[in-house]
Structure formats: C-alpha cells, structure tokens
Amino acid sequence: MCTGLCDGLRDLGVRVPYDVAVIGFDNWDVIAMASRPPLTSVDLRLDEIGRVAATELLAKVEGRGSRGLIRVPTRLVLRESTGLG
C-alpha cells in the first residue's frame, strides 16, 4: 500500500520524503526496494517468529518448553522514503 501511496503522492506533485515521509510495515524487501523512493519499513522478523514458534512447538510436544510470552523484537529498516536512509 505504501508503494501505491508514494506513486500517488508523486502524481500529485508531493515529494517523498521532502514534503512527507512514508514508513511501511512488513519490510518485504522486493517491494520496499522497488518503491520510488525505496521504502523505510518496520521489519517484523517473520523468519525469526517462525523459528521461535517451531522450536517452542517441538519443545511442547516433548513435554518441555517455556510458558508465557516470548518477544521477538522488531527493527526499523531506514531507506530513502523518510530521508533517513
């Protein structure tokens, strides 16, 4: 959606990031890098979430594993759409 937003803003003469900064969510590299300008994005680290979930599932099947909440920190990937990349 943010790629479309950047395209629409450009069509209206709004300059990203000079007039408005844009930050996406998900950090799908192929899309973020294809955006004009490349899109700053929050990386949910889905690969790490999947790894932790699978590890915990296998541990639970074996009668062990942790209880409660497991946090996987996100990260902000800076690119040109915010003027910070």
HUQUIMO-V87283 format. One record per residue. N is the residue number from 1. RES is the residue in three letters. PHI is phi in whole degrees, 0 to 359 (NA if undefined). NEAR is the number of other C-alpha atoms within 12 Angstrom. Layout:
BEGIN
{{N RES PHI NEAR} {N RES PHI NEAR}}
END
This chain:
BEGIN
{{1 MET NA 18} {2 CYS 292 29} {3 THR 297 29} {4 GLY 297 19} {5 LEU 300 24} {6 CYS 300 33} {7 ASP 297 23} {8 GLY 297 17} {9 LEU 298 23} {10 ARG 299 21} {11 ASP 299 13} {12 LEU 273 12} {13 GLY 85 14} {14 VAL 272 17} {15 ARG 265 23} {16 VAL 262 32} {17 PRO 260 25} {18 TYR 290 17} {19 ASP 265 16} {20 VAL 209 19} {21 ALA 266 27} {22 VAL 231 36} {23 ILE 234 33} {24 GLY 265 32} {25 PHE 222 25} {26 ASP 130 24} {27 ASN 55 30} {28 TRP 285 25} {29 ASP 311 21} {30 VAL 302 12} {31 ILE 284 21} {32 ALA 300 31} {33 MET 282 23} {34 ALA 279 21} {35 SER 297 30} {36 ARG 242 27} {37 PRO 284 33} {38 PRO 308 33} {39 LEU 267 41} {40 THR 296 37} {41 SER 210 34} {42 VAL 276 23} {43 ASP 266 25} {44 LEU 283 21} {45 ARG 57 23} {46 LEU 300 19} {47 ASP 297 16} {48 GLU 289 17} {49 ILE 299 18} {50 GLY 297 14} {51 ARG 297 15} {52 VAL 296 20} {53 ALA 297 20} {54 ALA 295 15} {55 THR 299 18} {56 GLU 294 21} {57 LEU 298 17} {58 LEU 297 15} {59 ALA 296 15} {60 LYS 296 14} {61 VAL 299 12} {62 GLU 274 11} {63 GLY 85 11} {64 ARG 230 12} {65 GLY 113 18} {66 SER 271 17} {67 ARG 245 11} {68 GLY 91 7} {69 LEU 271 10} {70 ILE 245 15} {71 ARG 258 12} {72 VAL 241 17} {73 PRO 297 13} {74 THR 272 18} {75 ARG 215 16} {76 LEU 263 21} {77 VAL 260 27} {78 LEU 279 26} {79 ARG 224 28} {80 GLU 291 28} {81 SER 293 35} {82 THR 248 26} {83 GLY 77 20} {84 LEU 253 20} {85 GLY 274 19}}
END
